[in-house]
Amino acid sequence: MRCSRSLVSAIVALRSTSSACRTGSTSGSQALQLLLEGPLSQPPAQHRPHFHELHSRHFNQGALPQAGILQTLAHLRTTAPDPFAIVKDELETVSERLRRSVLTEVPVLSRAASYFFQLGVEGKRLRPTMLLLMASSLSSVVPSTAFLAVDESPPDQHPKECRRRQQRIAEITEMIHVASLLHDDVIDNSDSRRGLAALNTVLGNKTAILAGDFLLARASITLASLRNVEVIQLLSQVIEDLVSGEILQMTTSPDQLVSLDHYVRKTFFKTASLMANSCKAIAILGGQPVEVSKLAWDYGRNLGLAFQLVDDLLDFTGSTKSLGKPALNDLEAGLATAPVLFAAEEHPQLRPMILRKFAEPGDVQLAQQLVFDSQGLDKTRSFAAHHAQQAADVIDAFPPASTEHAQKCREGLMAITSRVLSRTK
């Protein structure tokens, strides 16, 4: 089974538009093609990313014709099924087990660890949704309704059923993600998250850090219960990447501060690695061959990069109310993200501000204005659209679906690529 006709039409139009962007006769279009096919295009052995030289100057050879891609992805969102609705019941099952698994006999620790798992403040739950869809899209059977009951077994008990093991990956991924948020909020001195006061402002930095450590410990116990060395290595690598990404951000040289290549590398470590490795883990637990597991990894990598690029975009275009965290947070923290790096090619006066991390009075406001007066936002949107398209292409490259449900879940995975681009928070 392949995609539905409307979905195929959307993907064909998307590819045609992207191809038109990349195959123009001008040197600028050729440079753009080299750029888009450069970073993270082919992961080498063990799927560790190799980062080619990437320079934002390539984007200045001409305007990027990206409206068609975005329109087509918007069309895909209206024609494809709601990805969150497809796995809604199973997602609630995973979420309930998560809430139970982070409880402990220490009241303050229980309160801290469960802070972002409470009903109504769980966030988008994009990652577990993606993973449950991935599991079904590669399965030859429709998951039994028995798996909609909450798994009552302790975290260290090995799940006998494949679906339960895949649900554990969804749990582990969400625990790692939330742990990283707790740590990030301390590092960045954030005061809000998901529309709530950041945990560090409620219970203090020490408790927030220890709550994040506790979640990583619980995730590790659950991970060990899967008894799969390759999967354990993959998810352990995620934790290493998160730390590496944060250190890269904290210890950048002047050249790295203005390097788009460095930005993409850091973004992979901090955001895309978790999505890439967890998707691959789902495929491995499902008994998929190496080439299919690699495709799953590639989907998560591209979706993660697109997600973060849009996040950087929303830091300029969103409001504190819609984002659930302060707008212009990155600039206030001294970080130059993709919109700023692209804008700096048109406005050289941004470079000294980037190098001093927007520390002087008026730097943040001036940088914001220069970004708005440039193609920085459009180029960031185009870069995100490219990676969203790459993720959609991966799903189309999967072996034929075995069931109608598997096909529906693949359409859900494609729909996620458009939702990531069109999200407002």
N, C-alpha and C positions, 0 to 999 in steps of 0.2 A: 504494500500500500504506500502511496505517496501522498503529498500534500493535497488539500482540497483545491479546486480550480481557482477560487478567489485568492487563496493564499499563494498559489503558484504565480498568479498574475502579479501579485504584489512583489514577490521576491524577484521575478524576472525584471520588472520595472526598476526595482532597486538596483539590481546588478547593471542594468543598462545605463542608468544615470551615473552610477559610480564609474563604470567603464568610460563614459564620456568625459568624466572629470579627469581620468588618469591617462587617456590616450590622445590628448590634444597634440598639435604639431609644435607648439611653442616649447622653448627650453624650460619655461616655468612649469608646464604641465608634466614634462618628463622628470623634472626634479621632484615634483610632488609625488609622482608614481614611485620613485625610488625611496622617498621618505616614508610613504605609507606602507611599503612592502619591507621596510627595514627592520625596525625594532620588534623583537619578539615574534617574528613571522614564522620561524621554524625552530622549535625547542630542540636542543641536542639531547644526548644521552641523559637518562634520568629526568628528562623534561625540565632541566634547569635552564633558565633564560639566558640567552646570549644577546648582548646589547651592542648593535652596530653603532657607528658614529651617527648621530642625529642632530641636525642643526636647524633651528627655527628659521634661519634665513631662507631655506628652501620654500617656505610658505609665502615669501614676499615677491615671488616672481610673477604673481598675478592673483586676481581675486579668485576665491574658491567657489565654483558653482555647486553649492550643496543644497539648494532649496528643494530640488527634485527628490533627493534621498530622504530628506526629512518629511516631505509630503507623503512619500510612499510608505515610510515607516508609520506615519500617522494613520494612513489607510489600513495598514496591517493591524493596527490596534483595534480599529472598528470592525474588521472582518474576522479576526481570530478569536477563539474562545478566551474567556477570562482565566488566566493561568492560576490565579489564587482560588477561584471557585472550583477548579478541577480537583484540587487536593485539600479543600477546606476542612473536611471532617478529619482526615488523617493529620493535617497540620495542627488541629486542636488537640488531637491525641498526643502528638509529640510535645506540644507546648505544656500540656498538663503534666506529663512525665517530667519535663524540665523543671517546672515549679516545685514538684515534690523532691527531685533529686538534689536541689541546692539547699534544702533545709538541713539544719544542724542543731545540736543541743545547745550551742552558744547563741543566745537570742540576738545580740547585736550583729554577729556574723550572718545569721539567717536573714535578718532584715536587710543587711547590706548586699548579700549575694543575690537575693531575690528582688532587689529594687527595680530592675528593668525587665523582670519577668512577670510582674503583676498584670492582672487582666486589664486591658485597655492601654497599657504603656509598653507593649512588647515591641513596638516599632513596626516596620513594614514586613518583617519576617521573610524578606526576599530570599535569603540563603536557604533556609529549610524548604521553602516552596520550590525553589530551583532544584534542590536535591531530590525531593520526592518525585517531581516531574521527570527528572533524569532517570531515576530508578525505574519508573514505569515505562518510559519511552524506550528503554533497552531490554525490557522484560518480554518473555514469550507468553506470560500468563497475566491475567488481570488480578491484582491483589485481592485477597479474600477480605470480606468484611470483618473477619475475626481480628484483623490487624487494626481495626478502628477502636478496639478496646485498649485502654491504657495498659502498657506493659508494667506489671507490678514487680518484676524481678529486680533484685539489687543491681547496682551499677557494675559490680565485679563479676556478675554471673554471665557466662557465655550464652548468647541467644542462639538457639538451634535453627531458627528460620532465617532465611536470607533477607526477607523483608524487615524483620526486626533488627537485623544487623545494619541494614541501610537506614532505618529510622535512627539508630544510634549515631550514625554519621551526621545526620541532621541535628541531633542534640549536641554532639561534640562541637560542630561548627558554630552553632549559636552561642555556646558557652565561651569558646575562644573569642568570638566576635565581641561579645559583651565585656569579657575581661579586658580586651584591648581598648574598648571605649572607656572603661573605668580608669585604666592607666593613662590613656591619652588626656582625659580631663584633668588629671593631676599635673601631668607634664605641661599642658597648655594653660593651666590655671583657669579652666572653663567654669562658668557659673550656671549653665543650663544645658539640658540634653533631653530630647524628645518631649519638649514642652514642660519638663520638670526641672526643679533645681538639681544641678549636678550632685552626685553622691558626695563628692569631696567637700561641697559647701554645706552639706547636711550633717555628715558624720566625721568630717575631717579627712585630710590627705592620707594619713596612716591607715585608717580603716578602709578607705577606698582602694588603696594599693593592696592591702591584705585580702580584701574581697575579690579583687581580680586574681590574685594568686590562688585563692581558694577555688575559684571557678576553673582555673587551669589545672589544678590538682584533681578536681572531680572529672574534668574532661579526660585527663590522663588515665584515671582508673577505668572509665568507660571504654576508652580506646584500647587499653590492654585486654579487656574482656573479649574483644573481637578476635584475638589470637591470629592475626594476619600480619606478618612482619612487614610486608610492603606497605600496607595501609597505615601501620603504626609509624613507619618512616615518613610517609607522606604528610601526615598530620603533625608530626613532630617538626618537620621541616617548616611548616607554616609558622610555628612559634618562633623558630630561629629567624625566619624572614621578617616577622613583625618587629623583633628586636633590631635586626640589621637595618630595616627601613627607618626606624626611629633614630638610630645612631647616625645613619647617613644624613638625616635631616638636621641633626644637631651639630654635625662636624663638617659641614660643607666648606670647601675652599672657595675663594672668590670666583674662579672659573666655573665651578659647579653650580654656584648660585644662579648663574645666568644660562645654564645649559639645559636644554629641553631633553637631551639624552639622559642626563642625571635625574631629571624630574620623572621621566618614564620608568627608569630603573627603580627609583624610590617608590613610585606608585605601585609597581608590581609587588614589591616586598610588603607594603603596608595594606594593600587592598586586594589585588588580583590573585596573589598566591593562595589565600584561603579559599577563594572560589574555584581556582584551577585544581588544586590538590584534593579538595573535597569531592569535586565532580569525578575526578579520576578514581578516587576511593570507592565511590558508588559503583562505577563501572567494574572495578576489580572484584568487589564483593558480589556483583551480579554475574561473575564468570565470563566477562567479555574478553575477547582477545586483545593483544597489545595495541593493535592499530585503532580499535574502537576506544580503548581506554585513553589513548593519546588524543583522539578527537574530543572526548569528554573534557580532558584537561584544557584543550585549546578553546573550547566553548567558555569555560569558566574564566580563563585568562582574559579573553577579549571582552567578556561581559564585565569583568572587574575593572578593566581599564576604562571602558565606556562609562561605567557607573561613577568612577572617581572624577573623570573629566567633567561630567555633568554636575557633580558635587561642587567642583571648583567654579563652574559657571554660575551655579545657584548662589554661591557666596557673594556674587556681585548683583545678581538679578532678583534674589529672593528677599523676603522680609524676615525679621526675627520671629514673628508670629507664625509664618508659614513653615519655616525651617525647624522650629523647635529649639534653635540655638542662635547665638548672635550672628547677624549678617556681617560681612567683611571680617570675619573671624580670622581668616588666614593672614590678611594684611596686618591686622592688629597684632598677630603673633609673629610678624616679621617674615612671613613665608611668601615667596613668589611662585604662584601656581601658573598653569598653562595660559590663562588669559593675560597675565602680566608679562610672561615671557614672550608671547606673540606680539603684544603691544609694544614691547621694548624695541622691536625691530623697526617700528615706525617712529617711535619717540625715544631717542637715545638718552634723554634726560631721566628716563626711568632707571637706567643702569646704576648710577650712583645711589639711588634710593634703594634698589635691590641689594646692593653691596653693604649698605649700612642697615639693612633689614627694616626700613621704614621707621627708623628710630627718632628722626627729628620732627619737631612740631610741624604739622601740615602735610607730612609725607603721605599718610594714608589717604587723605582727601584728594590730594593732587594725583596720586597713583590711580585712584578710582576714576577720576575724571579723564585721565589719559587713556585708560582702558576703554572707557565708553567712547572716546574720540578716535578709536582705532578699529582694526578688524580682529582684535584679540578675542572677543566673544564669539564672532562668527567662525573663526578658525578653530577655536576650541570645540565648538558645536560640530564642525565638520570632522575633526579628529575623532570625536566620540561616535559620530555616525559611521565612520569607517570601521571602528572596532565593533560596533553593534551589527553591522552588516557581516563582518567576518564571523561573528558568533552565529548568526542566522545561517550562514553558508555551511558551518560545521554540522548543524542539525540536518540539513539537506544531504550531507555526505554520509550520514549513518546508513547502515544496511537496511533493507526494507523492513518496515514495521511488521510485527507478527500478529498484532491485534488492532482492532479499531481504537481501543483505549490507548494503546501505545502511540498510535498516530495522533490522537487527540492531545496527548501529553507533549508530543513533539511540536504541535502547533502552539501549545502553551509556552514551551521554551522559546519559540520564535516570537511569540507575543511579548515575552519579557524583554526581548531586545528593544522593542519599540517603546515599551513602558519606561524603561530606564532612561531613554532619551527625552520622553515627554513629561517626566515627573517634575513636580514643583516643590518637593520637600524630601 
